[in-house]
Every structure is written in C-alpha cells, then in structure tokens.
Amino acid sequence: MKRKKTVFALVASCILFSAFAIGSGSSSDTTSSGSSTESVGGSTTTVVDNRESAGSASSSASVSVSDEDFEKTGYLYENSIGDSLYFYVVKNNSQASVSIDGNAVAKDSGGNTLGASSREIDVLGPGETSLMTFYFDSVTGIDTIECSLTYDTKTYYKPVIANLEVEQTINDKNLTVVVTNNGNINAQFVEAYALFMDGDGNIVSYSSNYITDGDSEIKPGATISEQFDSYSSFDHVELFFTGRSDGSASSASSSISESDFDVQEYLYENSIGDSLYFLVLRNNSDKTVGISINMTAYDASENVIGADSSDVDVIGSGETSIAMFYFDSVKGIDHVKYSMGFDTSPYYSSVISDLESVNSINDKNVVVTVTNNGTQAAQFVEAYALFLDSDGNVVYYDSTYVTDGDSEIKPGATLSKQLTAYNSFDTVEVYFTGRR
C-alpha cells in the first residue's frame, strides 16, 4: 500500500522550541532536543511513500532584516561514536537574500558548557528554508543549545533552493530524491540532508550527500537523483537543502552525446541484499572524454527504489571501460534510467588503449596479466571481472587494482592479479579503468 502526498512551497508547519531575542540583524535563542518541523526546503515537492503499512538578485543590501523575519527549529542527534550533531533549520520570511553565520554553544542540564561549533549558510533567498549542521566532537549529554545568528544582506552568491523541484520516494530503508533545476542559472554545491525520524520527531538516523554532476552543479533543466540510506527503522523523514550559485548558466556539450556510445547493462544482486549495476561503455566518437553518470533504479511498478552516481575519469576514442553503481539495501530492480554528462577536455589522459591483457580462466577465478605498451605510466588501473552464467547474467563479480607500489604500471611492465568468483560461472568478461 502506497501513500502519496504533495507538499507545496517551503514549510507546512513549524513548531519552535525557542525563545527569540529580537534584534537588528542578529539572534540568540535556546533550543532543546525533540523539536519537530515539516519542511522541504523551498520548492514544490512530491513525496511517495513505498513502505508497507507505514532566481533572485545576489545582493539585497537595500532591504533590512531583523531576527523576527526568520523561523528556526533545532534537531539534536547523538551518534554511535559519542559525537553530537545539531541540525538547525532556518526559514527566511523576509524579502531579502541573506548569508547567515551561526554559532552554537552546547550545555548540560546544569548549565555547564560542553562544546561549541560554528557554521554558515552561504545564501538564503526569500521564502527559502535551509539548515546548518553544528558538530560537537566527542560531546554527549547535551541538554540545551544556545544558538546565535548574524545576517548579511550583501550576499556574494545567488539563492537556488527555490529553483529546485524535488520528488521524494520513501522506501523501507532509504529515501530516494530526484531533483530538477527549474531555474535559469547553475545550482552549485547542492547538498541534501535527510533526517530520519521516529514517531516523536526524534532523529534516529541521518544521511547527507551532494546532488550534483561532475562540475559540482545541477545545470538549468537538468535532473539528478540520489539515495539516502537509514540503518534504523524510522517513521518519517525530513529533507533539507543547502546550495548557491555564482550566477553562471551552463549547458551540456553538444559535440558528444549518449548516442556516441555503445552501452551494455548488467545487474547483480548480492547475497546481503544490495544491488550492483554495471554499464560497459564503448566510445565510438573521435574524442577523449570524461563521463559522469547518474542512475535511478525502479521496480516493476515504476516505483523509484534507489539512486547512485558514477564516473569514468577518461575514455579515449575506440576504447571500452566500465562504470559501477551500488544500491545499498535495494533489491528487486526491474530497470534503470540514467543520464550522462561529458567533459570533452578531461583532466586526465587515457591509458586503456596502451594496455595488453591476457586472461587465464580457471574453475574459480580469472588471472589477469596486464602489460603497459605505452611510453608513460598507467595509473590506478583497475580490473573488473563479471562472472556470467550461460544466459549472460552476472552471478558474481570481483575487482582489483592492477598496479605496483606506486599505483602504476610502468612503461613495458607486466603485472598479474587474481579475481575470484564464489559462485559457479560459465564465462567471464574483464574490463578496465585507468588514467595518467
């Protein structure tokens, strides 16, 4: 049974456990743990629960702000290794874009100071919601947090959170997020924070990750997905974003596209309930490129059940390489959808064409012997062995670096490595990544 709801704009409700000290451009408030808020960070969001039974100007200097223009909510979380994190959610109800500096002081029930932390929000536009993550290393037993904020309307960056259209799919063990930049400028360094909550609004787990392409951006009109895992049972999840823009607008290179590549797809579900997906890529273009790939996994009912990203540092014309995607605690993938971004001026040079490989296949392994026939060292060469049954399905995989102590195969050198299968197989295919 699935539940589906649509949440419009920034904050549906916010319960504040704080006392506001009204001032001009600064705030000081004390917030205890256990607060609850409902927010999606500023954009139209669709949320799908798959679990059973369960822009603006870069400067607003002419507009003044005061502390009463901002709503603030705190979530305290103590991790398993004795640190504490305080997620401080801030909603901008003013008409100005602001940057925010925050300082948090942690105290115990007796009022003794236990720790301090500082964080900032690069830019927050009118109506947007974002958060600061204050980290208290080796601090436990926090009773209250005293958090003070200062605001600056002379912002260097432009806000982007309101430009993000977000689709959330809640599964038993993860939240999968699909984000589209509906603005006309690059959304840069967009980071999402998933706070997994129990029924009382306490954090039981959290996950964060950048949702960006190989240029650390979501370009105008582009869509990127990401998976956020929870290793504890949860009742609901709250999602927040940080991000900014320098005002630039980019578009994908028109000189190369996915049609320039032959792609073979392989799915492998391991014994512990994770899924791996492999794309074998042959570059049919006349260019050497770097590739960034974002992949979304679906079940047979078209539900989003996972997401991951992978990169191929460099692949030359006529070369074949491989990209691997790992879906933690995801089973039952029926199909995937993916998008590729290309760098036609990659930082690295290709080495795959320089590598001569001889594969010796045994009952339980393949021994890969690689010679570098080039004139320069091949760096970080990694071999992937896909062990297949008679129908071409992956029954096991292994990977290993084929390098010396300098992480290289030097010109003229030959190295051998063993890749082992723990399931019976019919054939094996070996692919390489590498660079120089």
Number of C-alpha atoms within 10 A of each C-alpha: 8 12 13 11 10 12 15 14 17 22 19 11 10 16 13 16 17 19 11 16 14 14 13 13 17 19 20 20 17 18 22 19 19 15 19 20 18 16 24 26 28 27 23 17 22 18 19 20 20 19 15 10 8 13 16 16 14 21 19 18 14 9 13 16 24 15 22 17 16 17 18 23 22 27 22 23 22 19 15 7 10 12 15 22 18 22 20 20 22 20 24 24 17 19 14 26 29 31 22 21 17 21 18 24 19 26 20 15 10 8 11 11 15 17 19 18 17 17 17 17 19 19 28 29 28 18 21 27 28 28 24 22 21 23 19 22 14 13 18 20 14 23 17 19 26 17 23 17 18 19 23 21 21 17 21 18 21 28 30 30 30 24 23 25 18 23 18 23 22 24 22 19 19 27 30 26 27 21 23 20 23 21 20 16 25 26 31 25 18 21 15 23 21 24 25 26 20 15 9 11 20 19 28 19 20 20 17 17 14 17 26 24 24 19 13 14 23 28 25 20 14 19 20 25 25 24 26 23 23 21 13 15 14 21 15 17 22 19 21 21 26 23 23 24 23 14 19 12 14 12 13 14 11 7 10 17 13 13 10 15 16 13 15 11 13 15 19 19 20 15 8 10 12 15 21 20 20 20 18 17 21 19 21 15 17 11 16 21 24 22 20 19 21 23 19 25 26 18 16 10 7 12 17 26 28 32 28 23 25 20 18 19 21 26 28 21 15 15 18 20 21 23 22 18 20 18 22 20 19 23 20 14 23 14 13 18 10 14 15 17 21 24 18 15 12 15 13 15 18 23 24 24 15 17 21 13 17 14 16 11 14 10 12 13 19 22 16 20 17 22 19 23 19 18 10 15 20 27 21 19 22 16 23 23 24 25 27 20 16 9 8 14 16 25 19 21 21 17 17 14 17 24 21 15 6 10 14 22 25 20 16 13 16 18 16 14 17 18 20 18 19 13 13 14 20 14 15 20 13 20 18 24 22 24 20 17
